[in-house]
Amino acid sequence: MNSPPLLNVISCSCLVTSCKMASGVEIAVPDSSHEESECSTASLKREDRLRKFRELHFKRNEARKLNHQEVVEEDKRLKLPSNWEAKKARLEWELQVDEKKKECAAKGEDYNRVKLLDISAEDAERWERKKKKRNPDPGFSDYAAAQLRQYQRLTKQIKPDMENYEKQREECGEEFYPTSNSLLHGTHVPSKEGVDRMVEDVEKQIEKRAKYSRRRAYNDDADIDYINERNAKFNKKAERFYGKYTAEIKQNLERGTAV
């Protein structure tokens, strides 16, 4: 009679076990602690990869945000005028000057004298040369050139009133921009503020003209034969009237051959 399959398997396994024990060979049994350590190592690696991925994702978002901000700032800069940086520096400088003037006025000091204390001689000479180069004074040539210089100087001082300008443009409508068929001549009546401003400007011109004296260029190579400004003016006046009569005596004194 045949034995069942399960009994055959059990008997075979018992036979193999007895044979191995007899031969002195150890049987390898799976270690559960080793499997747990491998699982924990894999989970740690997975968490480390996820952490690095999150960091890269965060850095990518941060870089995207910074790039967008830079693009917006660059677009703003491109839309600004080409000389915006110079204008901005000029406005900041004017604000600093106004604050300095207020401080000097509160202390009862003269702003021009306080300002000169912070300026070195080299800077003053450089600014003076730059000023002469930018606005040279060619002197008087004819009345037309003098009138043109006066006109340019006055137009630079004009500060337009944009509110009044817009108001007049709305009142006149299309006639604000005259053509050959427009009849606006003599219809404009200046305001009292405009008349007062014109009177004040004319009075300033009269006062400036009264203090004006012809500017004379200083010659660095000229001989210094004076001890102060008053003596220099007297020497120039004496040279103008008596220079041609005393030229020989002066040359003899300079050579040391005077009798």
C-alpha positions as CSV (number, residue, x, y, z in Angstrom):
1,M,0.0,0.0,0.0
2,N,1.4,3.4,-1.0
3,S,2.1,6.1,1.7
4,P,0.6,9.6,1.3
5,P,2.7,12.3,-0.3
6,L,2.9,14.5,2.8
7,L,4.4,11.6,4.8
8,N,6.9,11.0,2.1
9,V,8.1,14.6,2.2
10,I,8.4,14.6,6.0
11,S,10.4,11.4,5.9
12,C,12.7,12.8,3.2
13,S,13.3,15.9,5.2
14,C,14.0,14.0,8.3
15,L,16.4,11.8,6.4
16,V,18.3,14.8,5.0
17,T,18.5,16.5,8.4
18,S,19.9,13.4,10.0
19,C,22.5,13.0,7.3
20,K,23.7,16.6,7.6
21,M,23.9,16.3,11.4
22,A,25.9,13.2,11.0
23,S,28.3,14.8,8.6
24,G,28.8,17.9,10.9
25,V,27.3,20.5,8.4
26,E,25.4,23.4,10.0
27,I,22.1,24.5,8.5
28,A,21.7,28.2,7.7
29,V,18.6,29.7,9.3
30,P,17.3,33.1,8.0
31,D,18.2,36.0,10.5
32,S,15.2,38.4,11.1
33,S,17.5,41.1,12.6
34,H,19.5,41.4,9.4
35,E,16.4,41.8,7.3
36,E,15.2,44.6,9.6
37,S,18.5,46.4,9.4
38,E,18.4,46.3,5.6
39,C,14.9,47.6,5.6
40,S,15.8,50.5,7.9
41,T,18.8,51.4,5.7
42,A,16.6,51.5,2.6
43,S,14.1,53.7,4.4
44,L,16.9,56.1,5.5
45,K,18.2,56.3,2.0
46,R,14.7,56.9,0.7
47,E,14.1,59.7,3.3
48,D,17.5,61.3,2.4
49,R,16.6,61.3,-1.3
50,L,13.2,62.8,-0.6
51,R,14.9,65.5,1.6
52,K,17.3,66.4,-1.1
53,F,14.5,66.5,-3.7
54,R,12.5,68.9,-1.4
55,E,15.6,71.1,-1.1
56,L,16.1,71.2,-4.8
57,H,12.5,72.0,-5.3
58,F,12.7,74.8,-2.8
59,K,15.8,76.2,-4.4
60,R,14.2,76.0,-7.9
61,N,11.2,78.0,-6.6
62,E,13.5,80.5,-5.0
63,A,15.5,81.0,-8.1
64,R,12.3,81.3,-10.2
65,K,11.1,84.1,-7.8
66,L,14.4,85.9,-7.9
67,N,14.6,85.7,-11.7
68,H,11.1,87.1,-11.9
69,Q,12.0,90.0,-9.6
70,E,15.1,90.8,-11.7
71,V,13.1,90.7,-14.9
72,V,10.5,93.2,-13.4
73,E,13.3,95.5,-12.2
74,E,15.1,95.4,-15.5
75,D,11.8,96.2,-17.4
76,K,11.3,99.2,-15.1
77,R,14.9,100.4,-15.7
78,L,14.5,100.0,-19.5
79,K,11.3,102.1,-19.4
80,L,13.0,104.9,-17.5
81,P,14.8,107.7,-19.3
82,S,18.4,107.2,-20.3
83,N,19.6,109.9,-17.8
84,W,17.4,108.7,-14.9
85,E,20.4,107.8,-12.7
86,A,21.9,111.3,-13.1
87,K,18.6,112.9,-12.4
88,K,18.1,110.8,-9.3
89,A,21.6,111.6,-8.0
90,R,20.9,115.3,-8.7
91,L,17.6,115.2,-6.8
92,E,19.2,113.5,-3.8
93,W,22.0,116.1,-3.8
94,E,19.4,118.9,-3.9
95,L,17.5,117.4,-0.9
96,Q,20.8,117.1,1.0
97,V,21.6,120.8,0.2
98,D,18.1,121.9,1.3
99,E,18.5,120.0,4.6
100,K,22.0,121.5,5.1
101,K,20.6,125.0,4.5
102,K,17.8,124.5,7.0
103,E,20.4,123.3,9.6
104,C,22.5,126.3,9.0
105,A,19.5,128.7,9.2
106,A,18.5,127.1,12.5
107,K,22.0,127.6,13.9
108,G,22.3,131.1,12.5
109,E,25.3,130.2,10.2
110,D,26.0,131.2,6.6
111,Y,25.5,128.2,4.4
112,N,28.0,129.4,1.8
113,R,30.8,129.7,4.4
114,V,29.9,126.3,5.9
115,K,29.9,124.7,2.5
116,L,33.4,126.1,1.6
117,L,34.8,124.5,4.8
118,D,34.2,121.0,3.3
119,I,35.7,121.8,-0.2
120,S,39.4,121.4,-0.8
121,A,41.4,123.7,-3.0
122,E,41.9,121.0,-5.7
123,D,38.1,120.4,-5.9
124,A,37.4,124.2,-6.1
125,E,40.0,124.6,-9.0
126,R,38.6,121.6,-10.8
127,W,35.0,122.8,-10.6
128,E,36.1,126.3,-11.7
129,R,37.8,124.9,-14.8
130,K,34.7,122.7,-15.5
131,K,32.4,125.7,-15.2
132,K,34.5,127.8,-17.5
133,K,34.6,125.0,-20.0
134,R,30.9,124.5,-19.9
135,N,29.9,128.1,-20.0
136,P,32.9,130.1,-21.4
137,D,32.6,133.9,-21.4
138,P,33.8,135.1,-24.9
139,G,33.3,138.7,-23.8
140,F,31.4,141.3,-25.6
141,S,31.3,140.9,-29.4
142,D,28.0,142.7,-30.4
143,Y,24.7,143.5,-28.9
144,A,22.9,140.6,-30.7
145,A,25.2,138.0,-29.1
146,A,24.8,139.7,-25.7
147,Q,21.1,139.6,-26.1
148,L,21.1,135.9,-27.1
149,R,23.2,135.1,-24.0
150,Q,20.8,137.0,-21.8
151,Y,17.8,135.2,-23.4
152,Q,19.4,131.8,-22.9
153,R,20.2,132.6,-19.3
154,L,16.7,133.8,-18.5
155,T,15.0,130.8,-20.2
156,K,17.1,128.4,-18.1
157,Q,15.6,130.0,-15.0
158,I,12.0,129.6,-16.0
159,K,9.9,127.2,-14.0
160,P,6.7,126.5,-15.9
161,D,3.4,126.3,-14.1
162,M,1.9,123.1,-15.5
163,E,-1.5,123.6,-13.7
164,N,-2.0,127.0,-15.3
165,Y,-0.8,125.6,-18.6
166,E,-3.5,122.8,-18.5
167,K,-6.1,125.3,-17.5
168,Q,-5.4,127.6,-20.4
169,R,-5.4,124.7,-22.8
170,E,-8.8,123.5,-21.6
171,E,-10.2,127.1,-21.9
172,C,-8.8,127.8,-25.4
173,G,-9.5,124.3,-26.9
174,E,-8.2,124.0,-30.4
175,E,-7.3,127.7,-30.5
176,F,-4.6,126.9,-27.9
177,Y,-2.4,125.8,-30.9
178,P,-2.7,128.8,-33.2
179,T,-2.5,128.6,-37.0
180,S,-2.3,131.2,-39.7
181,N,-6.1,131.8,-39.3
182,S,-6.0,132.2,-35.5
183,L,-6.8,135.6,-33.9
184,L,-5.5,135.2,-30.3
185,H,-3.0,138.1,-30.5
186,G,-3.7,140.6,-27.7
187,T,-6.4,138.5,-26.0
188,H,-4.2,137.1,-23.3
189,V,-4.3,138.9,-19.9
190,P,-1.5,138.0,-17.6
191,S,-2.3,137.1,-14.0
192,K,-1.2,139.3,-11.0
193,E,1.2,136.6,-9.9
194,G,2.9,136.6,-13.3
195,V,3.2,140.4,-13.3
196,D,4.7,140.3,-9.9
197,R,7.2,137.6,-10.9
198,M,8.2,139.6,-13.9
199,V,8.8,142.8,-11.8
200,E,10.8,140.8,-9.3
201,D,13.0,139.4,-12.1
202,V,13.5,142.8,-13.7
203,E,14.6,144.2,-10.3
204,K,17.0,141.4,-9.9
205,Q,18.5,142.1,-13.3
206,I,18.9,145.8,-12.5
207,E,20.6,145.0,-9.2
208,K,22.9,142.5,-10.9
209,R,23.8,145.0,-13.6
210,A,24.7,147.6,-11.0
211,K,27.2,145.3,-9.4
212,Y,28.6,144.0,-12.7
213,S,32.2,144.6,-13.6
214,R,34.0,143.2,-16.6
215,R,35.7,139.9,-15.8
216,R,39.4,139.9,-16.5
217,A,41.4,136.7,-17.0
218,Y,44.1,136.1,-14.5
219,N,47.6,135.5,-15.9
220,D,49.6,133.0,-13.9
221,D,52.8,133.8,-15.7
222,A,52.6,137.5,-14.9
223,D,55.2,139.1,-12.5
224,I,54.0,139.6,-9.0
225,D,54.8,143.2,-8.1
226,Y,52.1,143.8,-5.5
227,I,51.5,143.0,-1.9
228,N,47.7,143.0,-1.8
229,E,44.7,143.5,-4.1
230,R,44.6,147.2,-3.6
231,N,48.3,147.6,-4.5
232,A,47.8,145.4,-7.6
233,K,45.1,147.7,-8.9
234,F,47.2,150.8,-8.2
235,N,50.2,149.2,-10.1
236,K,48.0,148.4,-13.0
237,K,46.7,152.0,-13.2
238,A,50.2,153.4,-12.9
239,E,51.4,151.0,-15.6
240,R,48.6,152.0,-17.9
241,F,49.5,155.7,-17.6
242,Y,53.3,155.7,-17.1
243,G,54.4,152.3,-18.3
244,K,55.8,153.5,-21.6
245,Y,57.9,156.1,-19.8
246,T,59.3,153.8,-17.1
247,A,59.9,150.7,-19.2
248,E,63.6,151.3,-19.6
249,I,64.1,152.1,-15.9
250,K,62.2,148.9,-14.9
251,Q,64.3,146.8,-17.3
252,N,67.6,148.2,-15.9
253,L,66.4,147.5,-12.3
254,E,65.5,143.9,-13.3
255,R,69.0,143.4,-15.0
256,G,70.8,145.1,-12.1
257,T,72.4,147.7,-14.4
258,A,70.6,150.7,-13.1
259,V,72.8,153.7,-12.4
